[in-house]
Amino acid sequence: MAPLSRSRLPQAILLVSMLLVSAGQSILFATLPPAGRAIGLSDWQIGLIITLSSVAFIAASPVWGRLSDSRGRRGMIVLGLTGYALFTALFAWVLDLGMAGTLTPLASLVALVAVRVGFGTTVAAAMPAAQAHIVDITPPERRTAGLARLSAAYGLGTVAGPLFAAAFAGLGLVFPLYAAAGAAALAAVAVLGGLRHAPHRSAAAAMLKPNDPRLRLWLGIALGYFLVVAMVLQSLGFVVQDRLHLAPSETGRSVGFCLLASGLTAVAVQFLLSRLRVERPGRLLLAGLPAGIAGLCALCVSSTLPLFILGMVGIGGAMGLCMPGLSAAASLAMEDHEQGAAAGLIGAAQAGGFMLGPLVGASLYQLGGSLPFLSGIVILAALFALCLHRLRDGSAQHGQPVIAKQAVVGEET
């Protein structure tokens, strides 16, 4: 497939934009648990905020993905970044009002839920379009490498976010969220000016269904895997604060270091994958899922910050392998005109995991400190067994291209 642009600037702008989105998300997971507790919210109420945001993301992601197939990628990416900037700033403002006592805990909860629903609805436009753009400009044999670069950018954001949060913790617990909102606004302007608008596509957007036999396996894995990821991210702040007996600001810093270690590991793995030619990306899951199990085992017994960091290194290794493997395997099973729709469905499945994960993780933690991690071990083991069984036949639908993709020449999406 011929490149759509002789300049690397458009792709660099896209990768940096996704880095900023990820940075803001990792900052949120580091700051929301202690900030929510400072407002007076219970653990399950904090989980509910993220869960309802994921409901909105699930509903919107397939719609935006289909629209990116029919109307081009740039507009969807700009929409997602603009919504990200607006609603992240509003979210930080409500947290400030709640911690200052200007809003009651109930009013804070209602406002935070409303803002996060708006966030989930709009930001869902960005990632499917970005992923489909990478698919547009890479041939099938380099698909895993291209998507690994996108995942690496996302992982770098996971690294940069906690670093920023830890470095500027003295300016206020939610100050990094305001900074993330400003960076996303700048990214939206850069995408608007740096990516050429694609000609309008006459073909109707693909109407894929979740039970499509080419996608069923990958959708199920995406749902289960990201359920575990969300359980870990939601529970980590509570576990670190309670086991290490930390104040809210110290908790944010310590969780930031854990996420930093996880992000560095994921980026290192994805950088390596971006240099390799992986013909059967589905098999990356067979390496990634055991790495996640090892990380969860470490988190179960962690009682010091170094042990928590070690556990998150395992989680990061799993993320580095599973994210590009899952995205590339699903992409290779689809036709060119279905890429945005497929990415939207995969994104919705991932959001489904994030919808259930925070609520499940917080509820399990109230029953027992290690239950979120023990439950994650069981889920990842089941996913590994499913992958091992389904990938043995080596069929194209399980991670190899069925037919050659036709290049879309002459447009930048």
C-alpha positions as CSV (number, residue, x, y, z in Angstrom):
1,M,0.0,0.0,0.0
2,A,1.5,3.3,-1.0
3,P,2.0,6.0,1.7
4,L,-0.6,8.7,1.6
5,S,1.9,11.4,2.3
6,R,5.6,11.9,1.7
7,S,5.9,13.9,4.9
8,R,6.0,12.2,8.3
9,L,4.6,15.3,10.0
10,P,0.9,14.3,9.7
11,Q,1.6,10.9,11.3
12,A,3.7,12.6,14.0
13,I,0.9,15.0,14.8
14,L,-1.5,12.1,15.1
15,L,0.8,10.1,17.4
16,V,1.4,13.1,19.7
17,S,-2.3,13.7,19.9
18,M,-3.0,10.2,21.0
19,L,-0.1,10.5,23.5
20,L,-1.8,13.5,25.0
21,V,-5.2,11.7,25.3
22,S,-3.5,8.8,27.1
23,A,-1.6,11.2,29.4
24,G,-4.8,12.8,30.6
25,Q,-6.3,9.4,31.2
26,S,-3.4,8.2,33.4
27,I,-3.5,11.5,35.3
28,L,-7.2,10.9,36.0
29,F,-6.7,7.4,37.4
30,A,-3.9,8.7,39.6
31,T,-5.9,11.7,41.0
32,L,-9.6,10.7,41.0
33,P,-9.5,8.1,43.9
34,P,-7.8,10.5,46.4
35,A,-9.8,13.5,45.1
36,G,-13.1,11.6,45.3
37,R,-12.4,10.5,48.8
38,A,-11.5,14.1,49.8
39,I,-14.8,15.3,48.5
40,G,-16.6,12.6,50.5
41,L,-17.5,10.1,47.8
42,S,-17.5,6.4,48.6
43,D,-15.3,4.0,46.6
44,W,-18.3,2.6,44.6
45,Q,-19.4,6.2,43.7
46,I,-16.0,6.9,42.3
47,G,-16.2,3.7,40.3
48,L,-19.7,4.7,39.1
49,I,-18.3,8.0,37.5
50,I,-16.0,6.0,35.2
51,T,-18.5,3.3,34.6
52,L,-21.2,5.7,33.2
53,S,-18.6,7.5,31.1
54,S,-17.8,4.1,29.5
55,V,-21.5,3.6,28.8
56,A,-21.5,6.7,26.7
57,F,-18.3,5.7,25.0
58,I,-19.7,2.3,24.1
59,A,-22.8,3.8,22.5
60,A,-20.8,6.5,20.6
61,S,-17.7,4.6,19.4
62,P,-19.2,2.4,16.7
63,V,-21.1,5.4,15.3
64,W,-18.0,7.6,15.1
65,G,-16.0,4.7,13.6
66,R,-18.6,4.3,10.8
67,L,-18.6,8.0,10.2
68,S,-14.8,8.0,9.9
69,D,-15.1,5.4,7.1
70,S,-17.6,7.6,5.1
71,R,-16.6,11.1,6.0
72,G,-12.8,10.8,6.7
73,R,-10.6,10.6,9.7
74,R,-9.6,14.2,10.4
75,G,-13.0,15.5,11.5
76,M,-13.5,12.7,13.9
77,I,-10.1,13.1,15.5
78,V,-10.6,16.9,15.9
79,L,-14.0,16.3,17.4
80,G,-12.6,13.8,19.9
81,L,-9.7,16.1,21.0
82,T,-12.0,19.1,21.3
83,G,-14.4,17.2,23.5
84,Y,-11.5,15.9,25.5
85,A,-10.2,19.4,26.2
86,L,-13.6,20.8,27.1
87,F,-14.8,18.1,29.4
88,T,-11.5,17.4,31.1
89,A,-11.3,21.1,32.1
90,L,-14.9,21.0,33.4
91,F,-14.1,17.8,35.3
92,A,-11.1,19.4,37.1
93,W,-13.2,22.4,37.9
94,V,-15.9,20.3,39.5
95,L,-13.3,18.4,41.5
96,D,-11.9,21.7,42.8
97,L,-15.4,22.9,43.8
98,G,-16.1,19.7,45.6
99,M,-12.9,19.6,47.5
100,A,-13.3,23.2,48.5
101,G,-16.8,22.4,49.9
102,T,-18.6,24.7,47.4
103,L,-20.5,21.7,46.2
104,T,-21.9,19.0,48.4
105,P,-20.8,15.4,47.8
106,L,-24.1,14.6,46.1
107,A,-23.9,17.6,43.9
108,S,-20.3,16.8,43.1
109,L,-21.2,13.3,42.1
110,V,-24.0,14.4,39.8
111,A,-21.9,17.0,38.1
112,L,-18.9,14.6,37.7
113,V,-21.1,12.0,36.2
114,A,-22.6,14.5,33.7
115,V,-19.3,15.8,32.7
116,R,-17.7,12.4,32.2
117,V,-20.7,11.2,30.1
118,G,-20.1,14.2,27.8
119,F,-16.4,13.3,27.8
120,G,-17.1,9.6,26.9
121,T,-19.5,10.6,24.1
122,T,-17.1,12.9,22.3
123,V,-13.7,11.4,22.9
124,A,-14.9,8.1,21.5
125,A,-14.5,9.8,18.0
126,A,-10.8,10.1,18.2
127,M,-9.3,6.6,18.7
128,P,-11.2,4.6,16.0
129,A,-10.4,7.3,13.5
130,A,-6.7,7.4,14.5
131,Q,-6.4,3.6,14.3
132,A,-8.2,3.5,10.9
133,H,-5.8,6.2,9.7
134,I,-2.8,4.0,10.6
135,V,-4.5,1.1,8.8
136,D,-5.0,3.3,5.7
137,I,-1.3,4.1,5.4
138,T,0.2,0.6,6.2
139,P,0.3,-2.6,4.1
140,P,-1.0,-5.8,5.8
141,E,2.4,-7.2,6.4
142,R,3.3,-4.0,8.4
143,R,0.0,-3.6,10.1
144,T,1.2,-4.8,13.5
145,A,4.2,-2.5,13.4
146,G,2.0,0.5,12.4
147,L,-0.5,-0.1,15.2
148,A,2.4,-0.8,17.6
149,R,3.6,2.7,17.0
150,L,0.1,4.1,17.8
151,S,0.0,1.9,20.9
152,A,3.5,3.1,21.8
153,A,2.4,6.7,21.6
154,Y,-0.5,5.9,23.8
155,G,1.9,4.2,26.2
156,L,4.2,7.2,26.2
157,G,1.2,9.2,27.4
158,T,0.8,6.7,30.2
159,V,4.4,7.4,31.1
160,A,4.3,11.2,30.7
161,G,1.0,11.6,32.6
162,P,2.1,10.2,36.0
163,L,5.5,12.0,35.6
164,F,3.7,15.3,35.1
165,A,1.3,14.6,38.0
166,A,4.1,13.7,40.3
167,A,6.2,16.7,39.3
168,F,3.4,19.3,39.8
169,A,1.6,17.7,42.7
170,G,2.6,20.8,44.8
171,L,0.4,23.0,42.5
172,G,-2.7,21.0,43.5
173,L,-4.1,17.6,43.1
174,V,-6.1,18.4,39.9
175,F,-3.8,20.9,38.3
176,P,-2.4,18.3,35.9
177,L,-6.0,17.8,34.6
178,Y,-6.2,21.4,33.6
179,A,-2.8,21.1,31.8
180,A,-4.0,18.0,30.0
181,A,-7.1,19.9,28.8
182,G,-5.0,22.7,27.4
183,A,-2.6,20.3,25.6
184,A,-5.6,18.5,24.0
185,A,-6.9,21.8,22.7
186,L,-3.6,22.5,21.1
187,A,-3.5,19.0,19.6
188,A,-6.9,19.6,18.1
189,V,-5.7,22.7,16.4
190,A,-2.6,20.8,15.1
191,V,-4.6,18.0,13.7
192,L,-7.0,20.5,12.0
193,G,-4.1,22.2,10.3
194,G,-1.7,19.3,9.9
195,L,-3.9,16.6,8.3
196,R,-5.3,17.2,4.9
197,H,-9.0,16.7,4.6
198,A,-9.9,13.6,2.6
199,P,-12.3,13.8,-0.3
200,H,-15.8,12.8,0.7
201,R,-16.2,9.0,0.2
202,S,-19.3,7.9,-1.7
203,A,-19.4,4.4,-0.3
204,A,-21.8,3.9,2.5
205,A,-20.3,3.2,5.9
206,A,-20.1,-0.5,6.8
207,M,-22.7,-1.7,9.3
208,L,-20.8,-4.4,11.1
209,K,-22.5,-6.4,13.9
210,P,-20.8,-7.6,17.1
211,N,-21.5,-11.2,16.2
212,D,-19.6,-11.0,12.9
213,P,-17.6,-14.2,12.8
214,R,-14.5,-12.3,11.8
215,L,-14.7,-10.1,15.0
216,R,-16.3,-12.3,17.7
217,L,-13.1,-13.6,19.1
218,W,-11.4,-10.3,19.2
219,L,-14.4,-8.5,20.7
220,G,-14.6,-11.0,23.5
221,I,-11.0,-10.8,24.3
222,A,-11.1,-6.9,24.2
223,L,-14.0,-6.9,26.7
224,G,-12.5,-9.4,29.1
225,Y,-8.9,-8.0,29.0
226,F,-9.9,-4.4,29.5
227,L,-12.3,-5.4,32.3
228,V,-9.2,-6.6,34.1
229,V,-7.2,-3.5,33.2
230,A,-9.9,-1.2,34.5
231,M,-10.3,-3.2,37.7
232,V,-6.5,-2.8,38.3
233,L,-6.4,0.9,37.5
234,Q,-9.5,1.6,39.6
235,S,-8.3,-0.4,42.6
236,L,-4.7,0.5,42.5
237,G,-5.2,3.9,44.1
238,F,-7.2,2.4,47.0
239,V,-4.8,-0.4,47.5
240,V,-1.7,1.7,47.6
241,Q,-3.3,4.3,49.9
242,D,-4.6,1.7,52.4
243,R,-1.7,-0.8,52.4
244,L,1.0,2.0,52.6
245,H,-1.1,4.3,54.8
246,L,-0.6,7.4,52.6
247,A,-2.2,10.8,52.5
248,P,-4.2,11.7,49.3
249,S,-1.3,13.7,47.8
250,E,1.2,11.0,48.6
251,T,-1.1,8.4,47.1
252,G,-1.3,10.3,43.8
253,R,2.5,10.5,43.6
254,S,3.0,6.8,44.4
255,V,0.3,5.6,42.0
256,G,1.9,7.8,39.4
257,F,5.2,6.0,39.9
258,C,3.4,2.7,39.5
259,L,1.8,3.8,36.2
260,L,5.1,5.2,35.1
261,A,6.7,1.8,35.4
262,S,3.8,0.1,33.7
263,G,3.9,2.7,30.8
264,L,7.7,2.4,30.3
265,T,7.4,-1.3,30.0
266,A,4.5,-1.1,27.5
267,V,6.4,1.4,25.4
268,A,9.6,-0.7,25.4
269,V,7.6,-3.7,24.2
270,Q,5.7,-1.8,21.6
271,F,8.8,-0.1,20.3
272,L,10.3,-3.5,19.7
273,L,7.2,-4.7,17.9
274,S,7.3,-1.6,15.7
275,R,10.6,-2.9,14.4
276,L,9.5,-6.4,13.7
277,R,7.3,-8.0,11.1
278,V,4.6,-10.0,12.9
279,E,2.6,-12.1,10.5
280,R,0.3,-13.6,13.1
281,P,-0.4,-10.8,15.6
282,G,-3.1,-12.8,17.4
283,R,-0.3,-14.9,18.9
284,L,1.0,-11.9,20.7
285,L,-1.9,-12.4,23.1
286,L,-0.4,-15.8,24.1
287,A,2.6,-14.0,25.4
288,G,0.8,-10.9,26.8
289,L,-1.8,-12.6,28.9
290,P,0.6,-14.7,31.0
291,A,2.6,-11.5,31.6
292,G,-0.5,-9.9,33.0
293,I,-1.2,-12.9,35.2
294,A,2.3,-12.6,36.7
295,G,1.8,-8.9,37.3
296,L,-1.5,-9.5,39.1
297,C,0.1,-12.2,41.3
298,A,2.7,-9.6,42.4
299,L,0.0,-7.0,43.2
300,C,-1.9,-9.6,45.3
301,V,1.0,-9.8,47.8
302,S,2.5,-6.2,47.5
303,S,3.1,-4.4,50.7
304,T,5.8,-1.9,49.6
305,L,6.0,0.5,46.8
306,P,8.8,-1.4,44.9
307,L,6.6,-4.5,44.9
308,F,3.6,-2.5,43.6
309,I,5.9,-1.2,40.8
310,L,7.1,-4.7,40.0
311,G,3.5,-5.8,39.6
312,M,2.7,-2.9,37.3
313,V,5.7,-3.8,35.2
314,G,4.0,-7.1,34.4
315,I,0.7,-5.3,33.6
316,G,2.7,-3.0,31.3
317,G,4.3,-5.9,29.5
318,A,0.9,-7.4,29.0
319,M,-0.5,-4.2,27.6
320,G,2.5,-3.8,25.3
321,L,1.8,-7.1,23.7
322,C,-2.0,-7.4,23.8
323,M,-3.0,-3.9,22.5
324,P,-1.2,-4.0,19.1
325,G,-1.8,-7.8,18.8
326,L,-5.5,-7.4,19.3
327,S,-5.9,-4.3,17.1
328,A,-3.8,-5.8,14.2
329,A,-5.5,-9.2,14.3
330,A,-9.0,-7.6,14.1
331,S,-7.9,-5.2,11.4
332,L,-6.4,-7.9,9.2
333,A,-9.7,-9.8,9.2
334,M,-11.6,-6.8,7.8
335,E,-11.9,-5.1,4.4
336,D,-10.6,-1.5,3.8
337,H,-14.1,0.1,3.9
338,E,-14.8,-1.7,7.3
339,Q,-11.7,-0.5,9.1
340,G,-13.3,2.4,11.0
341,A,-16.4,0.4,11.9
342,A,-14.2,-2.5,13.1
343,A,-12.1,-0.1,15.2
344,G,-15.2,1.4,16.6
345,L,-16.5,-1.9,17.7
346,I,-13.2,-2.9,19.2
347,G,-13.2,0.4,21.0
348,A,-16.7,-0.2,22.3
349,A,-15.7,-3.6,23.6
350,Q,-12.7,-2.1,25.4
351,A,-15.0,0.6,26.8
352,G,-17.3,-2.2,27.9
353,G,-14.5,-3.5,30.0
354,F,-13.8,-0.1,31.4
355,M,-17.6,0.3,32.1
356,L,-17.7,-2.8,34.3
357,G,-14.2,-2.7,35.6
358,P,-14.3,0.3,38.0
359,L,-17.5,-0.7,39.6
360,V,-16.6,-4.3,39.9
361,G,-13.1,-3.5,41.1
362,A,-14.3,-1.1,43.7
363,S,-17.0,-3.5,45.0
364,L,-14.6,-6.4,45.1
365,Y,-12.0,-4.3,47.0
366,Q,-14.6,-3.5,49.7
367,L,-15.1,-7.3,50.1
368,G,-11.3,-8.1,50.2
369,G,-8.2,-6.1,49.4
370,S,-6.8,-8.7,46.9
371,L,-10.1,-9.8,45.3
372,P,-9.8,-7.4,42.2
373,F,-6.4,-8.9,41.4
374,L,-7.4,-12.5,42.1
375,S,-10.5,-12.1,39.9
376,G,-8.3,-10.7,37.2
377,I,-6.0,-13.7,37.3
378,V,-9.0,-16.0,36.7
379,I,-10.3,-13.9,33.8
380,L,-6.9,-13.6,32.0
381,A,-6.3,-17.4,32.5
382,A,-9.7,-18.0,30.8
383,L,-8.8,-15.7,27.9
384,F,-5.4,-17.4,27.5
385,A,-7.1,-20.8,27.2
386,L,-9.6,-19.4,24.7
387,C,-6.8,-17.9,22.6
388,L,-4.8,-21.1,22.7
389,H,-7.7,-23.2,21.5
390,R,-8.9,-20.8,18.8
391,L,-5.4,-20.0,17.3
392,R,-4.2,-23.5,16.9
393,D,-5.8,-23.9,13.5
394,G,-3.9,-20.8,12.1
395,S,-6.9,-19.5,10.2
396,A,-6.9,-16.1,8.7
397,Q,-9.7,-14.9,10.8
398,H,-7.5,-15.5,13.9
399,G,-4.8,-13.1,13.0
400,Q,-3.8,-13.4,9.3
401,P,-5.2,-11.4,6.3
402,V,-7.8,-13.2,4.3
403,I,-7.5,-11.1,1.2
404,A,-5.1,-8.4,0.0
405,K,-6.2,-4.9,0.9
406,Q,-6.7,-2.4,-1.9
407,A,-4.6,0.7,-1.4
408,V,-6.4,4.0,-1.1
409,V,-4.1,6.2,-3.1
410,G,-4.1,10.0,-3.3
411,E,-5.8,11.1,-0.1
412,E,-4.8,11.9,3.4
413,T,-7.5,10.9,6.0
